[in-house]
Amino acid sequence: MSCKNVAQLVLQHSRQFSRTTVASSGEVAAGYKQLKHIQAKFQKPDGKPVFLKGGPVDNVLFSVTAVLSLMGLAGIGKLLYELSYPKKE
């Protein structure tokens, strides 16, 4: 048996194994339907950025993150000011 014949034999059998019964029967899994519903919610053109489309929890998380980021920047500014102008003794 030559390499070409072996390759053809492998291709024929791999094609048979790669076909699934779900795809040929037309049925869709319940988890797939739920995933499509969630994707449609995030794809809806409502003007909100994607990180706020999850609901009120996303709004709270975004607000907390923004406040903590601003506090960190203020702390860095304070540190730079204190290092630039040391206290006089």
Phi and psi in degrees as a GROMACS rama.xvg file:
@    title "Ramachandran Plot"
@    xaxis  label "Phi"
@    yaxis  label "Psi"
@TYPE xy
-85.2777  169.523  SER-2
-64.1971  -34.6991  CYS-3
-65.8486  -41.8485  LYS-4
-65.7735  -39.1218  ASN-5
-65.518  -41.9789  VAL-6
-63.0743  -42.0976  ALA-7
-64.9688  -40.097  GLN-8
-63.765  -42.9785  LEU-9
-64.1246  -42.1605  VAL-10
-63.0889  -41.272  LEU-11
-62.6527  -44.555  GLN-12
-73.4952  -33.6124  HIS-13
-70.1176  -32.8233  SER-14
-65.2677  -38.1778  ARG-15
-66.9104  -38.6914  GLN-16
-77.5012  -23.0002  PHE-17
-79.1509  -15.0053  SER-18
-82.1218  135.323  ARG-19
-106.074  154.968  THR-20
-73.713  -29.6744  THR-21
-65.8943  -43.4918  VAL-22
-66.3464  -35.1787  ALA-23
-81.8928  -23.6228  SER-24
-88.1328  -15.7761  SER-25
87.4643  -1.62625  GLY-26
-80.411  148.163  GLU-27
-121.351  136.82  VAL-28
-66.6865  152.398  ALA-29
-63.7092  -38.1878  ALA-30
-63.2594  -33.3257  GLY-31
-68.6196  -39.7839  TYR-32
-63.3625  -41.58  LYS-33
-65.1364  -41.1377  GLN-34
-62.3417  -41.9188  LEU-35
-63.6609  -36.7876  LYS-36
-64.0307  -43.9168  HIS-37
-65.4505  -41.7454  ILE-38
-62.7687  -39.5028  GLN-39
-63.7437  -35.7919  ALA-40
-63.3122  -39.9456  LYS-41
-80.001  -19.7877  PHE-42
-88.539  -11.1787  GLN-43
-61.0437  129.411  LYS-44
-82.8898  78.5188  PRO-45
-106.54  5.69875  ASP-46
87.6556  -7.08311  GLY-47
-85.8658  146.011  LYS-48
-69.1946  156.994  PRO-49
-63.0936  -28.6184  VAL-50
-78.59  -3.12813  PHE-51
-113.402  2.61351  LEU-52
-81.4408  -4.94961  LYS-53
-78.5628  -13.1049  GLY-54
120.152  -163.28  GLY-55
-64.6947  -30.2799  PRO-56
-62.5353  -39.4837  VAL-57
-64.5255  -37.822  ASP-58
-63.0641  -42.8725  ASN-59
-65.2029  -45.5201  VAL-60
-62.4751  -39.7913  LEU-61
-65.4058  -42.8521  PHE-62
-63.729  -44.743  SER-63
-62.1014  -43.1232  VAL-64
-62.9746  -42.7016  THR-65
-63.9612  -43.747  ALA-66
-64.2226  -45.3851  VAL-67
-64.2953  -36.3663  LEU-68
-65.647  -43.6328  SER-69
-65.3274  -38.4927  LEU-70
-63.8979  -39.1801  MET-71
-65.0601  -42.4836  GLY-72
-64.5988  -38.7255  LEU-73
-64.4881  -39.725  ALA-74
-64.7924  -38.6398  GLY-75
-65.8581  -42.0557  ILE-76
-61.4548  -42.6657  GLY-77
-62.8049  -43.226  LYS-78
-62.0869  -45.546  LEU-79
-63.22  -38.3386  LEU-80
-65.105  -44.7089  TYR-81
-65.8566  -35.1046  GLU-82
-75.4165  -28.0155  LEU-83
-76.7253  -37.9602  SER-84
-123.577  84.8977  TYR-85
-65.768  156.165  PRO-86
-67.4087  140.159  LYS-87
-87.6327  139.719  LYS-88
